[in-house]
Amino acid sequence: MNIQDAMRLALAEAAEAGRRGEVPVGAVVLGPLGEVLAAAGNDREAGADPTAHAEILALRKAAQATGQWRLTGCTLVVTLEPCTMCAGAAVLSRVERVVYGAVDEKGGAVGSLWDVVRDRRLNHRPEVVMGVLAEECSAVLKEFFATRRIR
C-alpha cells in the first residue's frame, strides 16, 4: 500500500472516530512490505482512557499482530501530527518512518511545537514525512470542531 492510500485509510478511521464523538484522528501502521498491520481511531472518550490516541492504539495492535514491540521497518501514518506521548511511542517502538497529514501547531511533537522524533539525544530517530493529504486531514478536524463551537 502506498502512503496516500494508507492516509486515506487513516482518514476513514478518523471519520469513524468522529462519528463516535471522538476527536477525528486516525492512524495506520504499515509493515516493512507496505502491508497494513493495524488501523485505529481515537477512543479516549468511550474508553475513558487519556492514552487512547489513534497512534497508540494502532502501535499496540501492530505489536500484537507481529508479536514484537519493536516495529522495525514499519511506518506510522496518522492524520494529525503526533503529540509528545505519541511521538515518544513512535521512537520507543522503533518505527522506521512517521507520516502525518495536518500540522498541530498547539501540540505537535514532530516538528511544530516540539521535535521529539528527531532529538539527537535519543537512540532512535524515525524518518518524518509531513503534509500527506494535509488539506483533507485538516478539513476533517475543522468540520468536527466547527459543529462543537458555541456561537
N, C-alpha and C positions, 0 to 999 in steps of 0.2 A: 504494500500500500504506500502511495506517495504521501508527502507531508500535507498537501492540500486536502486530499481525501481523508486523512486522519483528522485534520482540523474540522472538516465537515462532520465527521462522526462525533468529535468533541462538542461541536455546536449543537448537534442533536441531543447529546447528554445534557448540555446546558439548558436547552429549551424544555426538556423533561423536568429538570430540577426547578425551573421557573414555574412550570405548571403546578408543581407541588408546593409552591410558596417559598422555595429556597432561592437564594441569590443565584442567578443562572450562570454558573461556571461549570464547564465540562472538561474532562481530561481523558487522554488515551495514552496507553503505553504500548509502543511498538517494539517487537523483538528485533534481534540483530538482522533478520532477513526481511523486515518490514511487515511481519505478521502482527495482527492485533492480539496482544496478550491480555489486555484489560481495558475497560472503559468505565467511567463513573461521573456522576454529577454531584454537586454539593448536597450534603444531607445533615447539616448542623441542626436545623430546626426539628425535623422529625426524630432524629436520633438523640436530641438534647446533648450533642457532643461538639464541643468547641474545636476539636481536631478533625471533624468530618468534612474537610475540604476535598474537593474533587481530586486534587493531585494525590493527597494522602491515601484516599480510598483506592484510586487506580494503582498506585505503587504497591499497596498491600495486596490487591488482587493479583497483580503481576508476579509478586514474590511467591504467592501461593501457587500460581499456575506453573512457575518454573521450579518451585521447591527450593529457592535460594533467595536470600536477602540481597545479594549482590546482583544488580541488574546490568551487569557489564554488557556493553554493546547495544543497550536499549535506548529508546528515545521517548521522552515525556513530552506530549503535545497537550497544551492547555489553552483555553480561550482567553484567559486573563493572566497577565504577568504574575507569577507566584509571589506570595508573601514570604516573610522571613522563615516561618515554620516550613513551608512547602519547598522553598529554595534549599533549606538545610536538609530536608528529606531527600531531595534530588541528589545533593552532594553525598550524603551518607549511603544512599542506595547504589551509588556508583554509575548512574545512568551516563551514557556517552554524550547525550545531547538533550537540551531543553529548548523546546519550540513553543512560542506563545504568540497570541494574536494581539489583543488590546493591551496597551500600556496602563499600568496602575500607578499614577503619579502620587497617590496618597499612601500607598502601602507596598508598592512593588519592590522586590528584593533581587531582581535580575537585571539591574541596570538603571532603574529610575530613582527611587529614593535610596536604596542600598544596592550593593552588587555582591551578594553573598557567594554566588556560584563561581565568581572569578577572583575571589580573595586568594591571593598568593600564599597566605599563611595556612590554607587548608591543603590536605593531601590529595584532593581530587577536584578537578575543575572541568565540568562539562562544557562542551561547545554550546553556544547560545545562538538561536535563530529567532529573531523577533519580527513582528509585523505581519505574520502569515494570516491572510484573510482578516486583517485588523478592522476594517470597516464593518464587516459582518459581526465580528465578535463584540465590537463596541456597541453596535445597534441593539443587540440582544440585551445588554446591560442597561442602556439608556431607556429602552422601552419598558423594561421591568421597573426601574426606579421612577419613571415618569408616572406610572399608574399608582405609585405609593406616596407621592408628594402631596402634602396638604396645601391647598391653594387658598 
